[in-house]
Amino acid sequence: MHVTSREFGSNARAAVADANLRQSLATMKTGFRARRAEAVAALPEFEALRDAGKAIKDHTLTHLDHYLERFEAKVTESGGHVHWAGDAEAACRTVIGICRAHGARLVTKGKSMVTEEIGLNAALEKNDIDSVETDLGEYIIQLRKEQPSHIIAPAIHVRKAEVADLFREHHLEFDAGRPLDEPRALLDEARTVLRERFLSADVGITGANMLVAETGSAVIVTNEGNADLTQLLPRVHVVVASIDKVVPALDDAATILRLLARSATGQVMSTYTTLATGPRRADDADGPEHFHVVLVDNGRSRLLGSPFQDVLRCIRCAACINHCPIYGAVGGHAYGSVYPGPIGSVLTPALSSVEEAGSLPNASTLCGRCEAVCPMKIPLPRMLRQWREEEVDRNLTPESARQALGLWAFAARRPAVYRFGTAMAGRLLRLMAGRRGRVRRLPFAGAWTRVRDLPAPEPGGSFMSRYKSGKEQ
């Protein structure tokens, strides 16, 4: 996984100054958040479903080897093939080998975060295999040569006018003067271009929202139907999925599906929910002649039994991202990783290293909204703090931060010093604020006061002095 998370600070500063990005991210507040809240309010048993979903994933992770082997047996029984890939290189090598074995020159792809993680498109291109993303958002960012900036809305940062310019640049077969002012026109043009790719593809590659051990099925949900065309029309269907996607049975998959769409887009169910089970049988009307599943580890097995195992419960709904104030301010590309937001700030250091991505766990207010809305009840704030502690233990934090923490720790261990220091700081801030009641510029806190004022403490003393005074009355 290509990670540039060390540049988070500079990336974030550039993102905050991007007016177009701020306008794009504002849609999350009236879109994803509002629709999720409505969907959850309409389902009284939602909290009980969260508990059930968590229990399913916890049980599966405890017995992961058993369910993966059972899944492999069922896929083989249905006429398919399972390939095990320990890392990104092995996964790409396996997919390329399948494509070469079938003489593939053109591949269509459904939306898949794990293929983004392993860099599959770049590997296919390097081996002279043309790969076309068929999810509209993924197609847009592929043309822009970018990573997704959001898990379920990869092109959320791109404005409509930018998409129109992009299509004019790449779709040279259309009239140069065609109107592309309306979303419908953009959609129709993308559909026309992609339809030809669907019909011409030699291999279709998809991810999987879940893998069902009971039946050997891959569960895929979309709102565009592109994954169905990707897996049904080519002669070969390849599913690339991480090992944590497996669930024991169809009933378990049904439970998680009731959580997934409501948490992601505020829908009761996604428009298309498809189960792919092996290649086409003799009496099937359609489907691929060959069915392959590539199971990707890429660091996940290291998390089993670790303090970060809970992150493997993630179902990629992006609810934590949609409610995160940091993501809402800087967007996904600032994180320098395929996985942005709170889930990315935990998962990226786990899959790469704390040396490469240790800055991401610090990109959080620890407000707790991510855990509150997570359908799998993943304790993201606890794991963010765990990564911060590991960063400090490895002496990876900046010297200035270590000195500041040391000074705070010195005062915190000495109550008299702490009370004196906070009292003096409160008086100083009130003097600096004057009649306005807000500090516009503050030494050593310029990053804060450059974009917002700092409210000065109200007069009346500290909490402890007020508490003591009230107790004596």
C-alpha positions in Angstrom: 0.0 0.0 0.0 1.5 3.3 -1.1 1.3 5.6 1.9 2.3 9.3 2.1 0.8 10.0 5.5 4.0 11.6 6.8 2.9 14.7 4.8 -0.5 14.9 6.5 0.4 18.3 8.1 1.2 20.0 4.8 -1.6 18.1 3.0 -4.1 19.3 5.6 -3.0 22.9 5.4 -3.5 22.9 1.6 -6.9 21.2 1.9 -8.2 23.7 4.4 -7.3 26.5 2.0 -9.2 24.8 -0.9 -12.5 26.5 -1.3 -13.9 23.9 -3.8 -13.0 21.1 -1.4 -14.8 22.8 1.5 -17.9 23.2 -0.7 -17.8 19.5 -1.7 -17.3 18.3 1.9 -20.2 20.4 3.1 -22.6 18.0 1.3 -21.9 15.3 3.9 -23.7 17.2 6.6 -26.9 17.4 4.7 -26.4 14.1 2.8 -24.9 11.1 4.5 -25.3 12.2 8.1 -29.0 13.3 7.8 -30.0 10.2 5.8 -28.3 7.8 8.2 -30.0 9.5 11.2 -33.4 9.1 9.5 -32.8 5.5 8.6 -31.6 4.6 12.1 -34.6 6.4 13.7 -37.0 4.4 11.6 -35.6 1.0 12.8 -36.2 0.5 16.6 -34.1 -2.6 16.7 -31.0 -0.9 15.2 -29.0 -1.0 18.5 -29.8 -4.7 18.9 -28.6 -5.3 15.3 -25.4 -3.5 16.1 -24.8 -5.9 19.0 -25.7 -8.9 16.8 -23.3 -7.7 14.0 -20.5 -7.2 16.5 -21.0 -10.7 17.9 -21.0 -12.2 14.4 -17.7 -10.6 13.5 -16.0 -11.3 16.9 -17.0 -14.9 16.6 -15.7 -15.1 13.1 -12.4 -13.5 13.9 -11.9 -15.9 16.8 -12.3 -18.8 14.5 -11.1 -17.2 11.3 -9.0 -20.1 10.1 -12.0 -22.5 10.3 -14.3 -20.2 8.3 -11.7 -19.4 5.7 -11.0 -23.1 5.1 -14.7 -23.8 5.0 -15.2 -21.0 2.4 -12.4 -22.4 0.3 -14.0 -25.9 0.3 -17.4 -24.5 -0.7 -15.9 -22.4 -3.6 -14.0 -25.5 -4.8 -17.1 -27.6 -4.5 -19.0 -25.1 -6.7 -16.3 -25.3 -9.4 -14.3 -22.2 -8.5 -10.8 -21.6 -7.4 -9.4 -19.9 -4.2 -5.9 -18.3 -4.2 -4.2 -17.2 -1.0 -2.1 -14.0 -1.1 0.1 -13.1 1.8 0.8 -9.5 0.6 0.0 -7.0 -2.1 2.6 -8.2 -4.4 1.4 -11.8 -4.2 -2.2 -10.7 -4.8 -1.3 -8.7 -7.9 0.8 -11.5 -9.2 -2.1 -13.9 -8.8 -4.6 -11.7 -10.6 -2.2 -11.0 -13.4 -1.5 -14.8 -13.7 -5.2 -15.5 -14.1 -5.6 -12.7 -16.7 -2.7 -14.1 -18.7 -4.0 -17.6 -18.5 -7.1 -16.5 -20.2 -5.5 -14.2 -22.7 -7.1 -11.1 -21.2 -6.3 -7.7 -22.7 -9.2 -5.7 -21.2 -10.5 -5.9 -17.6 -13.5 -4.2 -16.1 -13.5 -3.6 -12.4 -16.2 -3.1 -9.8 -15.5 -0.8 -6.9 -13.0 -2.4 -4.4 -11.0 -0.8 -1.7 -8.7 -3.8 -1.3 -7.7 -3.6 -5.0 -6.9 0.1 -4.3 -4.9 -1.0 -1.3 -2.8 -3.5 -3.2 -2.3 -1.2 -6.3 -3.9 -3.6 -8.7 -4.6 -1.1 -11.5 -1.0 0.0 -11.7 0.2 -3.6 -11.7 -2.2 -4.5 -14.5 -1.1 -1.5 -16.6 2.5 -2.4 -16.1 1.7 -5.8 -17.6 -0.1 -4.3 -20.6 -3.6 -5.2 -19.4 -6.1 -2.4 -19.8 -8.2 -2.0 -16.6 -11.4 0.2 -16.5 -13.2 1.2 -13.3 -16.9 0.9 -13.8 -18.2 2.6 -10.6 -18.8 6.2 -11.7 -16.9 7.7 -8.9 -14.0 5.3 -9.3 -14.1 5.9 -13.1 -13.8 9.7 -12.5 -10.8 9.4 -10.2 -9.1 6.8 -12.5 -9.3 9.4 -15.3 -7.8 12.0 -12.8 -5.1 9.5 -11.8 -6.0 9.9 -8.1 -6.7 7.7 -5.1 -10.3 7.6 -3.8 -10.9 10.4 -1.2 -13.8 8.5 0.4 -14.7 4.9 0.9 -18.2 4.9 -0.6 -18.0 8.2 -2.5 -14.5 8.1 -4.0 -15.0 11.3 -6.1 -16.8 13.4 -3.4 -14.1 16.0 -3.8 -14.7 16.6 -7.5 -17.2 19.3 -8.6 -19.6 18.8 -11.5 -17.8 21.3 -13.7 -14.6 19.4 -13.2 -16.2 16.2 -14.3 -17.5 17.8 -17.4 -14.0 19.1 -18.3 -12.5 15.6 -17.6 -15.0 14.0 -19.9 -14.3 16.5 -22.7 -10.6 15.7 -22.3 -10.9 11.9 -22.5 -14.1 11.2 -24.4 -12.9 12.5 -27.8 -15.4 10.4 -29.7 -18.3 12.8 -28.8 -19.1 16.2 -30.2 -16.9 18.8 -28.7 -19.8 21.2 -28.3 -22.1 18.9 -26.5 -23.8 20.3 -23.3 -22.5 18.7 -20.1 -24.1 21.1 -17.6 -26.5 18.6 -16.0 -25.7 15.5 -14.0 -27.9 13.4 -16.3 -25.8 14.3 -19.3 -22.7 13.3 -17.5 -24.3 10.0 -16.4 -25.5 9.2 -19.9 -22.1 9.8 -21.4 -20.4 7.6 -18.8 -22.9 4.9 -19.4 -22.4 5.0 -23.1 -18.6 4.7 -22.7 -18.7 2.0 -20.1 -21.3 -0.1 -21.9 -18.7 -0.8 -24.6 -16.2 -1.8 -22.0 -18.6 -4.2 -20.3 -19.3 -6.0 -23.6 -15.7 -6.2 -24.6 -14.0 -7.2 -21.3 -12.2 -10.6 -21.1 -12.1 -10.6 -17.2 -14.3 -8.9 -14.6 -12.7 -8.1 -11.2 -14.8 -7.2 -8.2 -14.3 -6.9 -4.5 -16.7 -8.4 -1.9 -18.6 -6.8 0.9 -18.8 -10.3 2.5 -17.7 -13.9 1.9 -20.1 -16.5 3.1 -18.4 -19.7 4.4 -21.6 -21.7 4.4 -22.1 -21.4 0.6 -18.8 -20.1 -0.8 -20.6 -17.0 -2.0 -19.3 -13.5 -2.5 -21.8 -10.8 -1.5 -21.5 -7.6 -3.5 -23.7 -4.5 -3.0 -23.9 -1.4 -5.3 -26.3 1.3 -6.3 -25.3 1.4 -9.9 -25.4 -2.3 -11.0 -21.9 -2.0 -12.4 -20.7 -4.9 -10.3 -23.3 -7.2 -11.7 -22.3 -6.4 -15.3 -18.7 -6.8 -14.3 -19.1 -10.3 -12.9 -21.8 -11.6 -15.4 -20.6 -10.6 -18.8 -16.9 -11.6 -19.1 -15.8 -15.2 -19.3 -13.8 -14.9 -16.1 -14.9 -13.4 -12.8 -12.2 -12.7 -10.2 -13.1 -11.7 -6.6 -10.4 -9.9 -4.7 -11.2 -9.7 -1.0 -9.4 -9.5 2.3 -9.5 -12.4 4.8 -11.6 -10.4 7.3 -14.6 -10.3 4.9 -15.7 -13.9 5.7 -18.9 -14.5 7.8 -20.2 -18.0 8.8 -23.6 -18.2 7.2 -26.2 -16.5 5.0 -28.2 -15.5 8.0 -25.2 -13.6 9.3 -24.7 -11.8 6.0 -28.4 -10.8 6.1 -27.9 -9.3 9.6 -24.9 -7.2 8.5 -26.7 -6.1 5.3 -29.4 -4.6 7.5 -26.7 -2.5 9.1 -24.5 -1.7 6.1 -26.8 0.4 3.8 -28.4 2.3 6.7 -25.0 3.3 8.1 -23.5 4.1 4.7 -26.1 5.9 2.6 -29.2 5.9 4.7 -30.9 3.3 2.5 -32.9 0.3 3.8 -30.9 -1.8 1.3 -28.6 -1.0 -1.5 -30.2 -1.0 -4.9 -28.3 -4.1 -6.0 -27.3 -6.9 -3.6 -25.8 -9.9 -5.5 -24.4 -13.2 -4.4 -21.9 -14.8 -6.7 -21.4 -18.6 -6.1 -19.0 -20.3 -8.5 -19.0 -20.3 -12.3 -22.0 -20.7 -14.5 -23.8 -24.0 -14.3 -25.2 -25.9 -17.2 -28.8 -24.6 -16.7 -27.8 -21.0 -15.8 -28.9 -18.3 -18.3 -25.7 -16.2 -17.8 -22.6 -15.9 -15.7 -18.8 -16.5 -16.1 -17.2 -19.7 -17.2 -14.5 -19.4 -14.6 -14.7 -18.1 -11.0 -11.6 -17.2 -8.9 -11.4 -15.8 -5.4 -8.1 -14.1 -4.3 -8.0 -13.9 -0.5 -5.6 -11.1 0.6 -3.9 -11.0 4.0 -1.6 -8.0 3.6 -0.9 -7.6 7.3 -4.4 -8.5 8.7 -3.4 -11.7 10.4 -0.8 -9.8 12.5 -3.8 -7.9 14.0 -5.4 -11.1 15.3 -5.0 -11.2 19.1 -3.5 -7.7 19.2 -5.0 -4.5 20.7 -6.1 -3.6 17.1 -8.1 -6.8 16.3 -11.4 -4.9 16.6 -10.6 -2.9 13.5 -11.1 -6.1 11.5 -14.8 -5.8 12.2 -15.1 -2.9 9.8 -17.7 -3.3 7.0 -16.5 -0.2 5.1 -19.7 1.8 5.5 -17.8 5.0 6.1 -20.2 6.2 8.8 -17.1 7.2 10.9 -15.7 9.2 8.1 -19.0 11.0 7.4 -19.2 12.1 11.1 -15.6 13.0 11.6 -14.9 16.8 12.0 -11.3 16.3 10.9 -12.2 14.5 7.7 -15.0 17.1 7.2 -12.3 19.9 7.2 -9.5 18.3 5.1 -11.1 15.5 3.0 -9.6 12.2 2.2 -6.5 12.9 0.2 -4.8 14.7 3.1 -4.5 11.3 4.9 -2.1 10.0 2.2 -3.7 6.6 2.3 -6.4 4.6 0.6 -8.3 4.6 3.9 -9.1 8.0 5.3 -10.9 9.3 8.3 -10.9 7.5 11.7 -10.9 4.0 10.3 -7.9 4.9 8.1 -6.1 6.5 11.0 -6.2 3.2 12.8 -5.9 0.8 9.9 -3.2 2.5 7.9 -0.5 2.3 10.7 -1.5 -1.3 11.2 -1.1 -2.3 7.6 2.0 -0.2 7.0 3.8 1.1 10.1 3.6 3.7 12.8 6.7 5.2 11.4 5.0 5.8 8.1 1.5 6.7 9.3 2.0 7.7 13.0 0.7 11.2 12.3 -2.8 10.0 11.4 -3.9 8.9 14.9 -3.1 12.5 16.0 -5.6 13.8 13.4 -8.5 13.3 15.7 -10.4 15.3 18.3 -11.3 12.1 20.1 -14.8 13.4 20.2 -16.1 9.8 20.0 -18.6 10.3 17.2 -16.8 7.6 15.1 -17.5 4.9 17.7 -21.0 6.2 18.4 -22.1 5.7 14.8 -20.1 2.6 13.9 -22.5 -0.2 13.2 -19.8 -2.7 14.4 -19.1 -0.8 17.6 -15.4 -0.5 16.8 -13.6 1.3 19.6 -11.8 3.7 17.3 -10.9 6.4 20.0 -9.3 3.7 22.2 -7.2 2.5 19.3 -6.3 6.0 18.2 -4.9 6.6 21.7 -3.1 3.3 21.6 -1.3 4.3 18.4 -0.4 7.7 20.0 1.1 5.9 23.0 3.1 3.6 20.7 4.4 6.7 18.8 5.5 8.2 22.1 7.1 5.0 23.3 9.1 4.8 20.0 10.3 8.4 20.4 8.6 9.3 17.1 6.8 12.4 18.3 8.4 15.8 17.5 10.8 17.1 20.2 8.6 20.1 20.8 5.6 17.9 21.5 7.6 15.7 23.9 8.8 18.8 25.7 5.3 20.1 26.0 3.9 16.8 27.3 6.8 16.6 29.8 6.0 20.1 31.1 2.4 19.2 31.4 3.2 15.9 33.2 5.5 17.8 35.6 2.7 20.2 36.6 0.0 17.5 36.7 1.9 15.5 39.3 2.1 18.6 41.5 -1.4 19.9 42.3 -0.2 23.2 43.8 2.0 24.0 40.7 -0.9 23.0 38.4 -3.4 25.2 40.2 -1.1 28.1 40.2 -0.2 27.7 36.5 -3.8 27.4 35.4 -4.8 30.4 37.5 -2.1 32.6 36.0 -2.8 31.4 32.5 -6.5 32.2 32.9 -5.7 35.8 34.1 -3.3 36.3 31.2 -5.8 35.1 28.6 -8.5 37.4 30.0 -6.0 40.3 29.8 -5.2 39.5 26.2 -8.8 39.1 25.3 -9.9 42.5 26.7 -13.5 43.5 26.1 -13.9 41.2 23.2 -13.7 38.1 25.4 -11.8 36.3 22.7 -8.0 36.0 21.9 -7.2 36.6 18.3 -3.5 35.9 18.4 -1.8 33.6 20.9 1.9 32.7 21.0 2.6 29.0 20.5 -0.9 28.5 19.3 -0.8 30.3 16.0 -2.2 27.3 14.1 -5.4 27.6 16.1 -5.8 31.4 16.2 -4.9 31.8 12.5 -8.3 30.4 11.6 -10.4 31.0 14.7 -10.5 33.0 17.9 -9.8 31.4 21.3 -12.5 32.1 23.9 -11.0 33.5 27.1 -11.8 31.8 30.4 -14.7 33.4 32.2 -13.9 35.3 35.5 -14.8 33.6 38.7 -11.9 31.2 39.3 -11.1 27.6 38.4 -13.5 24.7 38.6 -11.8 23.5 41.8 -12.0 27.0 43.5 -15.7 27.2 42.6 -16.3 23.7 43.8 -14.6 24.4 47.1 -16.5 27.7 47.5 -19.8 25.9 46.8 -19.0 23.1 49.3 -18.3 25.6 52.0 -21.6 27.4 51.6 
